[in-house]
Amino acid sequence: MIITVDVKPGQREENVEIIDENHLLAKVKAPASKGKANKALIKLLKKYFDKQVYLVSGFTSNRKIFEVEE
């Protein structure tokens, strides 16, 4: 499954909100520097889906494309 995730780094709390079927908004505490927000986002999405997730596109963007294992 391919999903689009809009990420907001540097937030006070971490959570995932559903925008629509394949689009999420994720807030992470980690700052957007040196890949810290990406690592925190991957960890958050793994916990949310309880499956392996892979960052496909958007390594330096606030809009990222992930592949979630079926």
N, C-alpha and C positions, 0 to 999 in steps of 0.2 A: 504494500500500500504506500502511495506517495502522498505526503502531506506538506502543506505550506505552514511555516511558523513565523509569526512576527514576534521578535524578542525585544524585551525592554531590560537592559542590564542596569545594575546599580540600584535595584529596588530594595525596599525594607523587608519584604517577604517574597517567598517563591511560590508561584502557583501557575496553573494552566487554565485558560478560559477557552471555551469552544465558540468560534465565530460562525462556522458552518461545518458541514460534514468533513471536509478535508482541509480546514483552515483553523489554526489555533493562535492564541495570543499567550505567550509565556513570559513571566516575570522572574528574573533571577537576581540574586544578591551580588554576584560577582561583577567586577568592572569589565568594560569592553576593551581590555588591553591584553596583549600577549596570549590570546586564545582562552583566557579564563572564563569568559561568558559562554563560549562554545562548549567547553568542558562541563560547566555547570548545567547548561541546557541539555546536553546529551544525557547527563545523569538524571535530571528531572524527567525527561521524556521516557527513559528506560523504566523509571519507577511508575510513571503515569500509565504507560501501556503494558508494563510487565513483559516486555519483549525487547529484543535487540533493535537499536535504531542506528542509522548511518547518515551522516551529513553528506548530502550530494552536491549542494550548490549554496552559495551565499556565505562563504567563509568570513568575509569582512563586511557583510551587509546586515541590516536589521531584519530583513526578510530572507528566510532560509528554507531550503527544500530538504526534506528528510525522507528516507525510505525506512518503513517499519516492517520488520519481518512478519510474515503471515503465520 
